[in-house]
Amino acid sequence: MKIRIEENTYEGTGTEIVDQLRGEMFDPTEFPDTDTYIWFVQNNIIRTTGMECPLPDGNTERQAVALLYQLAKIGALTILEEDGGGR
């Protein structure tokens, strides 16, 4: 998968991309793992847009990919290459 946020491009699995974003936080230690960061971003989407942000049950990868698609849906990022059907 490959995405763009403003001038930055990120590439990898959904989990790898979300983990890269987590690492760029002002305080990356605030979120001890990828699952916690996914929950944080999901809640921010709901809070700021008033829209639902459903994520599938399952592993971190499925949730990370779904989160990236939700972020694309609200215009927060652009998906440059699809995940290959893992949504």
N, C-alpha and C positions, 0 to 999 in steps of 0.2 A: 504494500500500500504506500502511496505517496500523497502528501498533502502540502498545502501552502497556507501560511498565516502571515499576512502582510508580505514582507520581503523574505521571510524564512521558509525553507522547504525542509520537510521531515520525511524520512523514508524508513520502512521496516514493517514489522507486524503491527497490528493495532496496539498491543500491549507495549511494544518498544516505543512507538510514537507517543503514547500517553505518558510513559515513563520519562521520555525526553522532556515533555512539557512540564511534568512534575519537578524535574531537576532544574528547570529554569525559574521556578518560583522564587520570590524574594527570600523565603525561608523554606527550602526543600525538606528540612527535617520536620516541618509541621505535619506532613503526611508521611507516615512511616512505610507505606506500601502503595502499590498501584490501585488496589481495591478502594482504599480510603480516599485517594485522590479522585477516582471515578465518582464516588458518592458525593464528594464536595462539588465537582463540576456539575453533576446531574442536578443537585439542589440549587446551584447558582442559576442554571438554565431555567428551572421552574420559577424561582424567585424573581428573576429579572425580566422574563418574558411572559410569565403567567401561563405558559404552555406546558402541557404534559411532556415528560421526557422518559418514556418507557424504555427500560433496558431488559434484555432477555435474561431468563434464569440461565445459569450455567457458569462456565469458567470465565476467568478474567479476560481472555482474548475476545470472546463473543461480546462481552459487555464493553470492552474498549472500542471495538469496531463500531458497535451500535452507537456509542457515545460520539465518536467522530462523525458519523452520519447525521446525528442530531445537531451537532455543531455546524455542519455544512448546511443543514436545513434552515438554520437561523442566520446564516451568512457570516459566521465567525471564522470559517476556513473554507478553502477550496480543495476538493478532492481531485488530484491530478491523475492518479492510477487507482483503480478499484482494488478491493481486497481479494478478489477471486471467488466471491460467493460465500464468504464466511459470515455474512450478516445473518 
